[in-house]
C-alpha cells in the first residue's frame, strides 16, 4: 500500500509559505545540469521556508512517494536520448493527492510527460505554470533525427507550441531568451541564471588522496574538463587544442563519462598525450567540489550550454575558466578578470600559455573568479525565481478578472 502525504491544517503558519511543485522527467539519481539546477532551487526554497515537492519518474511499476518526491512508473527511452525515461501520463490517485495539496505554483523543468502533468494541474487549480527552458534541443537533435536542418526546425516548432501554453518561461541566460523569441515564444520570459551553493563550492586545498588516485605529478598545473562526454560538449576540440600547447607543462583531468569516452581515449593516444591525460570516469556529485579544487584552470569547448552551471561552480571554487566565446556565459566569464573566452585556436593557446607560465596571473584571475561567483549564490537565485512566481500569479489573477 502506498502511503500518501498528510496535509497541514489551514492557518498553521501566520504567513503561509508558497507550496511549489517542481516537475521533471529527469531527477536524482541521474546526474546532469537540469537535475543540479532543480536541486539547487529545491534546497533554496526549503531553506527560505517554502513547502516543496517534486514530481518525476521512477524505475518501478508503481508510483512511490517518500514525503517529498513522487516517482511515476516509467519506460526506458534511452533510444531517444541517453538515460531518458518516459513517465506515466495518468495516475488518478497521485493527481487527486496533488489537487488536495493545492500547490500555489507548478514549475516544470522538462517538456515531456512532467510538463503535461503541470498543464493539467495548473488548469484544475487555476494556478500559474512556470517553466524553465534548460536544454538546447537543437544541439542534441543528432540523437533522434539525422538531418541537422530539419531537426533544428522541429525543435523550434516544438518549443513554440509547448512554451506558449505556459504562464511564464524562465530562461537561464539572455542567449536563451533571444533564442526563444526567435522561435516565436510569446509568453513573458524572465532571465534567471541558476545559482550555486557558495558554501559547497569554495577555494581550498586539493585532496591529497584524490591527487594520488589520479596519479597527478606534483608541481605541474592541472587542467580540468568536467561534464558529460558527448558530442555536443565538444571535448575532442579541447584535447586537440591542448595538443598544440604540448611544449608547456600541464596535465589534464577528464572527469565524466558518456558516449564519446572511447573516441576521446583513442584521440589522446593518437596525439601522444597518454602520459598527460587522466580519465576519471563518472564522478559522484559529492566529489565534484574536490575535483574543482584540484584544478588550476577549467576548460570547455561546449557550444550547447544554456548557461553553463559548471563554469559558475569552477569560478566559485576560485578556478579561472578558459572557454569558447558564447553568449551563454555573458556576465559570467569575463576576459582578463576571471578567465578568457577564445574564438580561434590561437586565442586558446595564447591564454593557456599565459596561465601556465604565470602563477601570479592565475592567482589574480582566481580572486576575480570568486568575486564574480559571489553574485550568483543560491539565495539570490531563489529570490529571483520567487519574484517570477509572484509575477506569474499576477498574470493568472488578471486573466481571471478579464474573463
Secondary structure as UniProt FT lines:
FT   TURN            10..11
FT   STRAND          19..23
FT   TURN            28..29
FT   HELIX           33..47
FT   TURN            48..49
FT   STRAND          51..57
FT   STRAND          64..65
FT   STRAND          69..72
FT   STRAND          74..76
FT   TURN            78..80
FT   TURN            82..83
FT   STRAND          85..87
FT   HELIX           92..101
FT   STRAND          105..108
FT   HELIX           113..125
FT   STRAND          128..133
FT   HELIX           137..139
FT   HELIX           141..143
FT   HELIX           148..163
FT   TURN            164..165
FT   STRAND          168..171
FT   HELIX           174..183
FT   STRAND          188..191
FT   TURN            198..200
FT   HELIX           208..214
FT   TURN            218..219
FT   STRAND          222..226
FT   HELIX           231..233
FT   HELIX           235..243
FT   TURN            244..247
FT   STRAND          251..255
FT   TURN            259..260
FT   HELIX           261..270
FT   TURN            271..272
FT   TURN            274..276
FT   STRAND          277..281
FT   HELIX           285..287
FT   HELIX           288..294
FT   STRAND          297..300
FT   HELIX           309..316
FT   TURN            317..318
FT   STRAND          320..324
FT   HELIX           327..329
FT   TURN            330..332
FT   TURN            336..338
FT   STRAND          339..342
FT   HELIX           345..357
FT   HELIX           359..373
FT   HELIX           374..376
FT   HELIX           378..402
//
